[in-house]
């Protein structure tokens, strides 16, 4: 870890009564630092604000947070910054303390070294046996309850793939272990419908705003196997093509329209 702070003061300790630790009662966002600047900072702050509103977490001082992120990112040429907002402290039990402010935790780590290779050469994508539960109340929110993703990642560590497609309990494609997924069939681009599971990533939002006629669908793995091209996307990676899905080689040529969005 290159840096950490709790409530805007450099430190790496937090009270064990923090609700993020006890219940996963919080939200987070992860951004890249390029040349001392947080990429897409406004969008990341907006996501935190929206997520806090959804989970009824008291909003931190976002002006102060923005200034803090600008300050702590300045020394770094290229890194990853993560911001967690938890529902503060409480005693034992699920009830929140009514007047307790949120806790803001910031960490900075090295940028993933393999992402440049993925972007240049593409990835080999498999399919997870782990499935995601259905929870429309939390779907799309990047909350701190990441146990399903931990289990997917554990599965990936035992398999010969770079990443895994994850489906929900109904068998519909949702995302990969840490990315949103887009795929092309007969010239049309598709991405998963996320009303009951998954994270609506910032890179996904940019693509949907910037590309015309992307279809948001519920597709099965069998339908996904008809694709002639795929790519995965998140705020750090941006875009990496899929060079092979299971045993099928795919085109890794992405259009200028897609590349220009980033």
N, C-alpha and C positions, 0 to 999 in steps of 0.2 A: 504494500500500500504506500502510495506516495504522499498522501495527505488525508486528514480526517478532521471533521469538526462536529460539535454538538451544540445546537442553538447558537451558532455563529462564533463559537470560541474553539480554537484548535485543541482537540483532545480526542481520545479514542475510547473513553469509558462512558457508560450510560447506566442509570439505575435499573436494577433488575425488575422493578415494578413498572417499567415501560410497557405499554399495551401492544406495541409492535412485537416485542419479544414474547409476551404472554399469549397473545391471541392472533398475531398477524394483523392487528387492527391499525392499518395504515396503508399508504400508497407510495409509489415511487416512480421515478423516471430516470432514464440513463441516456447520456448524451456524449458526443465526442467533443474533445477540445482540439482545435486546429489553430496553430500559431497564437496561442494564448486567448482564444475566443471560444465560447461555448456555441456550437453549431445549433441553429434553430432554437435559440434560447427562449424567444417569445412563445413559441409553440409548446415547449416543454413546461414553461411556467403555467400556461393556460391549461395544459393537461392536468397538472397537479391541482390547480384550482377547481377544475371540473370534477376531478376524482374526489377531492375533499368534500365538495358539495354533495356528490352522490352518496358518500358514506357518512355524511353528517359529521365530519371531523372539523373542529374549529380551524378556520383558515389562519395560517401564519401570516406574518407581515411580508407580503410578496415583494414590495419595494426594497425592503431590507435584504431579502433573499436574493433578489436580482443583483444588488450591489455586491453582496458577499460572493456570489458565483463569479462575477466579473473579476473581483479582486483575487480570489484563490486560483483561478484558471490562468491568470496572466503569465506565470513563470513557465508554463508547459508548452512545448512545441506540438506534441501530439499525445493525447491521453484520453482516458474515459472518466467522466464525472457522473456520479450517481447521487440523486437526492431522494431521501426518504422523509416522509411526513407521517408521524404516528399520532395516535389520539391521546398522547400524553401519558401521565401516570395514573394509577388507580390501585385500590386495594384488591384483595382476592375477589373473584366473581366477574361476571360479564358486564355489569353496570359500569358505565363511565362516570368519572367524577365530574360533576356538572360544571365546575368553574376551572377545570384544569386546561391550560393551553396545550397546543400541539407541540411535539418535539420535532426539530428539524435536524436531520443527520446528513452530512455531506462526506463523500469519500471520493478520492481520485486514485486511479490505478493505471497501469500500463495499458496501452492499446493492444488488442488481440493481434498477435503476430501473424496468424494464419489468414486473416481477412484479406490482405492484399493478394495472396495466392488464390483464394476463392474467387475474388473479383476477376482476376486475370484468366484463370484456367477453368473455372466452374467447379461444381461439386457433384458428388455421387450421393443420391438421395434414396433412402429406404423408407420403410413403413413401420411405425411403432405398433406393438401389440397393446401397449398402454393406451387407454382411452380417457377422454375428458368428460366429466360430469356435466349435466345440464343445469345451468343456473342463470336464468335471464336477468335476475336482479344485479348480478356482478359481471355479466358478459360485457366485454369491451374495456373494462376497467383494469388498470395495471395495479392491482392491490398486492399486499405483501404475502398473501396466502399462495405460495408457489409450489406446494407439495406435488401436484400433478406434474409440473415441469421438472422437478427433481427426479421423479420416478422415470420420466421419459429420458432424462439425461443419463440416469443409471443404466437404462436399457441401451442407449446409444453407445456407451462405453464398452459394451460387450459385442458390438456389431461392426462390420467392415464398411460402414458408411460415414459420410461427413455430417449428415443430419437426417432426421426422420420426419416424415409426414405423420401428423397426429389427427385422429378422427374423434368425434364425439361418440357417446354411447349408442346413438342411432346409426352409426356407420358413415356419417358425413364428414368430409375433409374439413378441418378447421385451420390448421397452421402447421409449422414445424416446431422443433423444441424451443426455439427463441426467435423465430421470424414469421412474418406473413408470407403467403405463397400466392403466386400468380401463374396461370398456365394458359397455353394457347391450343385451341382445337379448331381445325378448318379455318384458320386465319383470325378467329375471334379470341379475345382475351377474357379470362374469367378469374375471379377470386372468391373466397369463401364468404358465405353469409354468417354473421357473428352474433346473432340475436340471443343465442343460448349458451355460447361458449367462446373462448378465445379473447385475444387482446387486439383492439383496434389501434395498431401502431401508427406513429406519426409518418413513417415512410409510406405506409399503405394509404393514409389519408392524402398525402401529397400526390401519389400516383392516381388515385381516384379523382382528385381535383384536376389533374393535369392531362389525363388521357381521356379520350372520347370513347364511349361505347364499351367500357369494361362491364361485364355482366357479373353481378353478385348472385351466387348460386349455391345450392346444396348438391354437391357432387360426391359420388362414392369413389373408392379407389379404382373400381373397374372403369368408371368414366375418366378418371385421371390418367389411366393407362392409354387413353386415346390421344394424349397430348403430343404435339410435335415440338413444343418448347415450353420451358418453365424458368422462373427465377424466384429466388427468395429475397426478402428485403426487411431491413430494420434500420433504426436511426444511426447505428454505428457502422454497419456493413454497407448500408445504402442498397446496392443491388449486386447479387452474384447469380450468374446463370447456372442452371442445372445441366451438366453435361451427360449425366446418365441417371435414369429413374429405374430402380431395381435392375433389370437386365437390359433395358432399352436405351440405346444412345439417343441423345436429343441435340437439336441445334442450339448452339450457344451464341448465335448472332442476334443481338438485340438492336432494335431500331434506334435511330437517332432521336426520335420523339421520346422514347423511354429514357435514354441516357441523359437527355437535356434537362429532365426534371430535377436531376441532382447536380 
